[in-house]
Amino acid sequence: MSKRFSFEFFPPKTPVGREKLQTVRSELATLDPSFFSVTYGAGGSTRDNTKSIVMEAKAAGLAVAPHLSFGGDDEDTVLALLKEYQNAGVDRIVALRGDIPSGMGASRLVYAQELVEFIRKHTGNHFEIEVAAYPEIHPDAPSYVADIQFLKQKLDAGANSAITQYFFNADAYFYFLEDCEKAGIDKPIYPGIMPITNFTNLARFSRNCGADIPRWLTQKLEGYGDDKQSVIEFGTEFVTEMCQILMEGGAPGIHFYTMNQVEPVKSILQELQS
């Protein structure tokens, strides 16, 4: 079975960012990814922007997977968006719990399992559905075992596969797969990989989402100080090596969090495919 590679973008907030994304998308498309995914802000805050980016990619002949969550939206709003995607020929969705943005009061969180059930109820098997997985466990999860059960419920509800939160320890992924298998999960779980380009930003993201950066790696990257080029060079070497370990260990492919950049994702993937 050939390995699946995919790339994630976020919707730019400015015309300049949007123009840049079109260039990035065109260049990454030459690597023949299985699909591009486009993120969705808390409570659907980027709903229209996400849809616009998705439709542009689809019009360019690319396979694209919009992220989707209920957030603060009602069922009619989400169903209308699903139907728009379906009519446009979009055939993959990344279904997430999402977050309620600040200021929206006591709106109920709609869990990803419920969203998967909703998509299946209203669109049958039209969409391939991806859900999120957390090798180092979701920060809100009551326990490691409970989080794996949450993943199983999403997959049992009709999701086809899962994409993980990023991590920097291949063993965390492999141990997670073993425990998922013991729990009766038999659908593919694709590692999500974040290239290292700006350590300050990465450390902040990681604190917020519960992704662990090993102490030795933190020390190494901090040791470069303001030498951004060395951070990128070492980070690219480290992430490429980790991806090779993942692939050799049986990962079904890799989903790259591009941060709307061509490099270093392009270099990493070209090395993996060489």
Secondary structure, 3 states (H helix, E strand, C coil): CCCEEEEEECCCCCHHHHHHHHHHHHHHHCCCCCEEEECCCHHHCCHHHHHHHHHHHHHCCCCEEEEECCCCCCHHHHHHHHHHHHHCCCCEEEECCCCCCCCCCCCCCCCHHHHHHHHHHHHCCCCEEEEEECCCCCCCCCCHHHHHHHHHHHHHCCCCEEEEEECCCHHHHHHHHHHHHHCCCCCCEEEEECCCCCHHHHHHHHHHHCCCCCHHHHHHHHCCCCCHHHHHHHHHHHHHHHHHHHHHCCCCEEEEECCCCCCCHHHHHHHHHC
